[in-house]
Amino acid sequence: MRINSTGGDAYTLYTLDLGYMVGVAVDTTGILYIGLQSGEIYTVDLSNGTYNLVTTANIQLTSITINPLTNEMWASPKVVIGQKDKIYKIDLNTGVATLIGETGFDVLTIDITFDELGLLYGTVGLPTEIGKLIEIDTTTALG
């Protein structure tokens, strides 16, 4: 979708028949990535709406983001059973998700994003819980 920043209305840019999309991230060269809950990661050509599979991560995804300082993809996983607050880096060449650590909240990290200085932020909590905005240490993943 394209969002009109003045009016706040949104327009469909392209319809992508990819499945359950959980995240969008843009790297420092302008490449747009879409992550699917299944772990598949695609690039999308914004000039014509075509998409290509880049890799399939070895985890299911809840959120993806790109570190603007290193151009590395980071992710929070979809976890049903077990430790829910893990943060990973994803190798876009192999799909291998490397565990950075845990936020320490033991609740699902719903979304993560970097600011322009390379600080990582996240939102935690389920719809039935009180949500929290957290800062995440990029060395340990501690929130």
N, C-alpha and C positions, 0 to 999 in steps of 0.2 A: 504494500500500500504506500501511497505517497500522502503525506500529511501536509495540509496547508497551515503554515505556522501563523498566518494572520487570522484566518477564520476558524481554524481548528478542525475543519472537515477533512475527510480522508477519501482518497480515490484509489481504486484498484489499478496497480501498475501492470502486473502480470498475474495470471492464474497458473500456479505451479502444482502439478499433480504429483506431489512428493510423499504425502503422508503427514504424520503428526509432527509439524515443525515446532521446535521449542526455543530456537535462538537464531539471532542474526548478528553477524559481526563483520566489520570491515577492517582489513589490514592497512598498513601504512602505504601500500602501493595502490590502494583503492579497490582491491578485490573484495567482493561481497561473498560471505560464506553463510550458508544456512545449515543448522544442525537439526537432525531429526531425533526423536526420542529413542529410536532404535540404534543410534550411534552413527548413522550415515552422515557424512558431511559433504555438502555440495558447494560448488561455486556457481554464481549466477551472473550472466552477462546482462547488465542493466540496459544495454542498447537494444536488445531484442528478446530478452526473457528466456534464452536458452540456459540450460543448467547441465553441469557435469559432476559426476561423482568423483570426489577427491580421494576419500578414504572412508573406512568404517572403523570407528573407535571400538576398543575392546570393552567399553562400558556403555550403558544406556545413558542418555543425556537429559538433564533438566535445563541447563543453560550453557551458553558458550560466550566467550569474549576474546579479544585480541589485546595483548599487552603492547601499547604504542611505543615502548622503548626497545623491545626485543622482537616484536612481530610474532610472538609465540601465541598459540591458541591455548586457552585455559577453559576448564569446564567444571560444572558441578553435576554429579551423577543422579539419575533416578534410582532411588533405593527403596525397596519395600520392606525388607527385613535386614537388620544389622545396623551398623554405624551409618547415620544419615548425613553427616556433616563433612564429608570428604571433598577435597579440592584437588584437581588434577591438571597437568599439562598434557596436551595431545600433540603427538608428532604427526604432522599432516602428510608425511611421506609413508609412514607405516601404520598409522592408526593406533599405535601403542599409547595408552594413557598411563602416565607416570604419576603416582600419588605424591603430592606435595605434603599433605597432612590433613588434619581435621580442625574445624573451627572451634571445637570445644563446647558447642551448644547442644549437640546430639539431636538436632532437628534438621529437617530438609533445608538446604540452601536453595531457595527458589530461583534466584537470579544473581548473576555476578557481572560486574563491569569495571573497567579501568577508567581512571580520569587521565588527562593529558600528561600528568606527572608520573604515571605508572603506579598510582595507589589503587589497590583493589578493594572494591566495596561489594557487599552482598545484602540480600534480603533473606531472612529466615522465618520459618513458621508456616504452618498449614492454614487453610481458610478458617479452621475452627480455633486457631490460636491467635494470640496477640503478635502481630508482625514486628520485626526489629530490623533496623538498618545497621549493618556492622561494617567495620573496616577489617580487612583480612591481610595478615602478614604474608608477603609473597615468599618468604623463606621457609616458614613453618606451617602456614595456612591457619594459624591461630587467630580467632576472631576477637 
